[in-house]
Amino acid sequence: MITPAIGTIELYNQLQSLIDADIPCFIHGSPGIGKSYIVNDIALQNDLELIDVRLSQLDAVDLRGIPTISNNQTKWMPPIFLPSDENSKGILFLDELNSAPLSVQAAIYQLVLDRKIGEYILPKAWRIVCAGNKIDDKGIVFKLPSPLINRMVHIVLEAKYDDFKIWAIKNDIHPFIIGFLGFRPDLLSTEVPSSTETNPAFCTPRAWNMLSNILKRNENLNGIHPIVYGAVGFSAGIEFISFVKVYKTLPNIDAILDGQSDIVPNEPSALYALCAAIIEKYKDNTQGKNLFKYAKHLPVEFNVMLIKDLIVKDENIVELEEFDAWMERYGEYII
């Protein structure tokens, strides 16, 4: 039986529960879908220190420490990256655990179960979170030994567009990308190419974020096609470039927000692009009245999607009288 996967928003809730209960966990997920980002964010939200240890780069001796002689006895000196202040609190993030050598995995047994390794003891207020790629992601991944598996709660994470869109709106991801992935959500995350592929790039939330940063500095795609292909792969890159051509044929967004245009595209791809463009341009409630008036011309699914996304960007929109009228008519679609 396959373990059900959860999205990034649900991971926040589950991870918070495990941290509160002081239960070690292992987050399984494909490369670039946000495992490290979420653990970092959880640490910030809880005012916790974060120590990020990439286990695939360590040997067993790096964890236990170098042996020294003191008073005619052998003593192991713990590594400097492990927390030592008894009054500190934080998350010890053991990343790439299932890519680490088996000797390193064996060294982790005691740390995960007993909160110590050799003579080192993890401070009481520290929590352990582990992560790694899935076995079928074509990376260097080893099956975890069953004693180590049984020492942790296991959570499978997958990229979900609805979760990504909320994050993307809040973090100003380029509207080309938000619109395109609304039209093709299946391209948010794709399988790792086989070793025979000439272009090893593939789609992940991290790859789209990289491309967003590139586009913010150069929206002339004609000059950066190789970069697009190199970020998200050739097939997805071709579709994305074609989508951007549609995006640039949209009606004037400023005119829509000023109440001077009610032009609505016919093609679904253009409607996704339109909603993403409006989200980008929308500033505050001074444009809200015109926006609700324009939304009436959109197909219901795009009308609802647009207002839901605007709530993510600016919650103040719910204070408008027009929003109350909109809820009376469309509220059943968002509850």
C-alpha positions, 0 to 999 in steps of 0.5 A: 500500500502506498503512503498518502502524500501531503502538500506543503501547507499540510506539512507545516501542521504535521511538522509543528505537531511533531516538534511540539511532541518532541518526536523525530521525523523523516520527510521524504520528497523529490528534489526541489519541492521545498523540504529544506525551505519549510524546515527553515520556516518552521524554525523561524516561526517557533523562534528556534535556531537551525543547524542544517547538517548534510549527512551525505557529505560526512563520515561516521567519525565526523559525527562521533568526533576525533578520539583524543587521549585525556588522563590515559583515557580515550575521549571523543571530541564532538563536532563543532556543528552540533549544539552544545549550549544547554540553554539553547533551543532549536532544530537539528536538521539532518538532511540527505540522510538516505544518501549518507553512507551506511556507516553514517546512518548507523551513527545516527541510530543513537542520536535519533533514539537516545539524543546522544552519540558517543559522549555527546548529548543533544540539549533538551530543547532541541528537536530532530528533523530528517529529510531525503529524496525518494528512492525512485528519484534517480539520485544516490539514495540508499534504503534506510536500515529498519532499526533507523526507520522505526525510530522516526515518523515518516511523512511523504511530501509532494508538490501541489499547485494550490499550495505553491500558488499561495506561496508564489503570490505571497513571495512575488513569483513572476506572473508568467509562471503563476499563470502558466502553472495555473494552466499546466499544474502538472508541470510544477514538478516532473520526473527526473530525466533518464541518464540518456537525456541530453538536457538533465533539467526538470520541473520543480518548485525550486526550478520555477523560483529560479526562473522567476528570478531570471525573468524579473531581470530579463523579460525578453525571452527571445534572448534567454531561451537556452536558460529557460530550457536549462531551468525547467527542461526542454519540453516544459520550456517550449510550452512556457515560451508559447504561453508567454506569447499568449500573455503578451496579447492580453487586454490592458490590465491597468485599464481593467483596474481603472474600470475602463475595459471589460474585454475578456479573452476566450482561450483558457490559457489566456484566462489563466494569464489574465488572472495572474496579470491582474494579481500582479498589478492589483495594489489596494482597495481603491481598485477593488470596486472596478475589479469586482465589476470586471470579474462579473464578465469572467467565467465562474471558475475564473471569477472565483479563482481571481478573488480567492487569489486576491484574498491571498495577496491582500486580505483587505479586499474582504472589507469592501461592500462589493465583496459581501455581494460577491460572497452572496453569489459565489460563496458556495464555491469557496467554502 
